Amino acid sequence: MKTKIWIIVFFCISASLQVAGQVSGLPQGHPRFLTDAGGKEETLRLIEEETWAREVFDGLKRRTDTYAGREEGWLTSRLQMYWNTHATDVYIKGEVYDHAGGNRAPAPTVMFTGARSHATNYRRPKLEELEPYAEDPKGIYLANATLEGNPKEWVHIGKTGRMIESINREIMGIARDAAFLWWLTGEEPYGRMAASVFDTYMTGIYYRNVPVDLNNGHQQTLVGMTSFEVIHEDILNELVPLYDFLYDYLKQTRPEKMPVYAGAFKKWIENIIANGVPHNNWNLIQARYIMNVALILEDDAAYPDRKGRGYYIDYVINQSSLRQWSLKRLADYGFDSATGIWAECPGYSMNVVGDYVSFANLFDRNLQTDLTMQIPVIPKAVEALPQYLFPNRMLCGWGDTHPGALRTDVFRYLIQNAQQYGKKAEERKFTAMFRLFDTKAGEAGKSARMPVAVTSFFADKPLVLDKEVKAGKIDDYVTPTFYAPNVSWLVQRNGMDVRNSLMASLNGSEGNHAHANGISLELYGKGYVLGPDAGIGKTLYQGLDYLEYYSQFPAHNTVCVDGISSYPVMKSNHAFRVRNLYPASGARVGYQPVSYTNVYFREPESYADQTRLVSIVNTGDSTGYYVDVFRSRKIEGGDKMHDYFYHNLGQTLDLRASGGDTLAMQPTQELAFAGAHLYAYSYIYNQRCIETNKDVRADFTVRMPDGDDITMSMWMKGEQERKIFSALSPMTEGLSRIKQMPYVIADQPTLTFVARQRGEAWTRPFVSVFEPHTAKNAPSRIREVRFPEVSATGEGSHTGIQVIQTDGTADWILSSDKAEVRCTTEGISAQAVYALYRQKGGQGEMAFLGGGTLLEAGDIRIEAAEAADVLLVKEAGGWMYTASRPCTITMGGKELSLPSVQTKTKTSVLFSK
């Protein structure tokens, strides 16, 4: 069994997270971060008795000996330092290094990194390729990876990305391992090498100042001692355990330098407190660094300024300053207490939840205090995580998210929390979730291979799960609809079957790491997010492609007005409003054969109103289609154009008239920045265009290795003054890291459909039907999509759709922007936002009244005194209904007044199932 990890934070705490008086009971010796003095004997026993431990030890020793056996100072001399100038001051211009200067320090100082972004044209040299004690006014001598033969040239530091950080972290990692080996074996060469590297570097930090931004910009509030972001002071991850293991050696060989080391650490975390961002994930990353350093400092009384362990531990937990908030204040700000959703995009939200659970675990181990009782939204946030998932168990991709699987360590930590405090119901709940999302949960094998890392010796003891608790079912943790207002995000599902279910994810722009995307839509089908969000960009949000394309309207499945729709990204405050939603958000009801949402958005740049109605309609147990009705118009008129963008995975796009006729599309460059439009238009290429009022059909096809190709078919209603484009856009970067894809996403441009409506697009909305299907095992169920004319008793935006299935079943659909206006098309009449009637063999099968008061179709009549959502479905031998408000249903001459119900209920007068 591995030794228990020690994350030592011995201090008194009250129920209100307040430190109770003077911190006491802190261990005075070292190490104390990963283990304590007693851990040496246990580690030696593990190496003697356990194969995995011997392998880790041998690997560490072999790797470290490579450098410990070289001449004195070899490793130290490869540190990236201001060896000659001893510069105290560093100057940057925004996100790029400019120069160093200031007074000459008594010792070499730490060289600052090149840029905020890691992107560079130059290859990072290996340690063996570095010259010793290298500092040159010409910059760094590097190989140009973009030129044939990779010739070397002098490069300004500002063009080297984060290379300097990377080199110094590698060196410090070797020194950390050497410090551990000295502590474990007492062999002098390890201690001598580790001390040399540590002393040189930390002295260099002590004498160097926080960088100065010559632009006097926002970057000044973010910059760290070694990185452009205080949340990337990553070398602290090596320095903290190094110092902790080597403490006794340093005190013995360099007693006069101990105040310098402590001063350097404190300068570092004081800057982390002073800089950064308090209202998002940054705050927790900053808190981790502060806490880790605090653990290796001495008592407050050891320092003249009285700032030691107790001071900084208390700061993390209870104190708030301009850019560093307490754990409680941040939770109150960022979590929605009703939904448990954190106010950032899914990728960042999942990490914040993980960080909070990690802090709870720290409290459990060392304070015997249940942080989840003090911040009760923590377990609620963990429970909410599955709502982010598409049926393939991958995260929604909106904002700055790279979709992936859920983190499962959050379940492990909450199980341990529940076991410690005897919360059996919580233990069962999170055990079921853990087993569901980690099929190897609870397995423990001493023979398992461990990484060659110091931390491998100090891992958690195996978690013992309750054998009586089985894996939960995914449907227990998601709901047919879910709306999170603090991030303006809404989902609809008709199930969670990986291959057959449908799911639509709608998002506006609220919270952090958001894009300028209006009402954006992701669509799922046949195992993949076929209509995805584009992602972040090749160099994350520092790159031009992010600023100009990936974060902007044309990269999303949305509508851009006059080519100018945009607003601030990252921290955005442009949410949509939910006007209609069925079923209700978060309702624990069964999946419905029809669901819909209707949202409203004010696009600020063009001062336009936009609404989007999205519906999922089942056509069978494993098939269905989406309805998308997007209305858009400028409030004060003067509309030039409205561009409907839709992007889909695949290698081929076949675009033709709905009847099958070829469209005479011609090459064009009309989608362009030219004309004072967004730069994002310039990223769209291979454009072909035709102006037509015909209904069109687009087939986006993903070629599959097994030949069962996946196609997303889209039918769109034609309108006067409309142009249709097929084009290519930059690759779908958000999905590029997922390995289980049918083709290499990074190598394939994104298939793009654009419909441009001249003038307004409100009375001439973009009306579409989408159906995912496959070539062999799940062929299309739709034979034809028509858009019949609609008559209405009043003005407005009214549209009709008929979907005819291959077996002759017909769905008639109505949508109106004015629910009080009676609209009629062919076999259906309604006063509603959305209405649907299904008929098979001349007999009614299903009727749905959405946000309305009247639906008449066939021999069915549904009435409600107030706008209601009413579903009437014919099932095996009987009719079932749901209703959000009391309603009256008439069928076959029989009339029945029914109460509101959320779940399908038998209509006893009509027929009892």
ABEGO torsion letter per residue (X at the ends): XBBBBBBBBBBBBBAAGBBBEBBBGBBABOBAAABBAAAAAAAAAAAAABAAAAAAAAAAAAAAAAAAABBBGAAAAABBBBAAAGBABBBBBEABBABBBEBBBABBBBBBBABABABBABBBBBAAABBBGBBBAAEBBBBBAABBGGBBBBBBAAAAEAAAAAAAAAAAAAAAAAAAAAAAAGBAAAAAAAAAAAAAAAAAAAABBBBBBAAGBAAAAABBAABABAAABAAAAAAAAAAAAAAAAAAAABAAAAAAAAAAAAAAAAAAAABEBAABAAAAAAAAAAAAAAAABBBAAABAAGBBAAAAAAAAAABBBAABBBAAAAAAAABBAAAGBBBBBAAAAAAAAAAAAAAAAAAAAAAGBBAAAABAAAAAAAAAAAAABBAAGBBBABEBBBBBBBBAAAAAAAAAAAAAAGBAAAAAAAAAAAAAABAABGBBBAABBBBBBAAAAABBBBBBBBAABBBBBAAAABBABBBBAAAGBBBBBAEABAAABBBBBBBBBBEBGBBBAEBBBBBBBGGBBABBBAEAEAAEAABAAAAAAAABAAABBBBBBGGABBBBBEBBABBBBBABBOBBBGBBBBBBABBBBBBBBBBAAAGBBBBBBBBBBBABAABEBBBBBBBBBBAAEGBABBBBBBBBBEABBBBBBAAGBBBBBBBBAABBABGGBBAAAAABBGBBBBBBABBBBBBBBBBBAAGBBBBBBBBBBBBBGBBBBBBBBBBBAAAAABABBABBAAABBBBBBBBBBBEBAAABBBBBBBBBBBAAABBBABABBBBBBBBBABBEBBBBBBBBBAAGBBBBBBBBABAABBBBBEABBBBBABBBBBBBGGBBABBBBBGBABBBBEABBBBBABBBBBBBBBBBGBBBBBBABBBBBBBGGBBBBBBBBABBBBBAAABBX
